[in-house]
């Protein structure tokens, strides 16, 4: 349901499912992944969907009950306790996603902190965005 026909999860040597690469996902899976990684479960990359997040997308697509507030609360708790990691190419930079930018901005505004965003943190997820970034692409090595 999450993968395009003929594609599957990336697996460990012991054949355990680990993640789905973006190139293996359906358009709908890519769209939900983008929405989740931009708004609910911040991530510093979006080229793959780890197994726990695959389970969340599957629950959404099959209309299972999901306690979204608990998912977000858990993400905030984990995100707040994470230490930034050094950027692999530039030791003076850190590799870290900006978690919950809308929440942070909203809290600042509600406490009277002037907020004047100078740039859009993430692009809006529109039909054009989905057509450009969430359509199945051929995995490397696949024939055209």
Buried (B, 14 or more C-beta within 10 A) or exposed (E): EBBBEEBEBEEEEEEEEEBBBBBBBBBBBBBBBBBBBBBBBBBEEBEBBBBEBBEBBBEBBEEEEEEEEEBBEEBBEEBEEEEEEEEEEEEEEEEBBEBBBEEEBEEEEEEEEEEEEEEEEEEEBEEEBBEEBBEBBEEEEEEE
